[in-house]
Amino acid sequence: MRKMMTKEVTTTTVKVAKMEMVDGQPNAVALPDEVILGNVSLEKAQKFVNKKHGAGATVFQVEANTNVYEMPVEEFVKVATLKVDEPKEDQPQE
């Protein structure tokens, strides 16, 4: 029996800045990086940032990172929630 479980998880780090006008010149003010679960495209990252920071925020870079996590199976069973299949609504119940 396996003693360890492993799982690959991909996150995307998004570099964000807000454009401001200083003395008539555009100036990029860096905002904290955003970390989004999954491999996110530049377009999807921009939509996410617009919702969070408003239309003035701009995505300059997206960087996907995949890490492998591991955990002992016994520990996983302690913290995991048991998944119970629910009956489908399409099928009549007897």
PyMOL commands that set and color helices and strands:
alter all, ss='L'
color gray80, all
select helices_A, chain A and resi 42-53+73-79
alter helices_A, ss='H'
color red, helices_A
select strands_A, chain A and resi 4-22+25-37+57-72
alter strands_A, ss='S'
color yellow, strands_A
deselect
rebuild
show_as cartoon
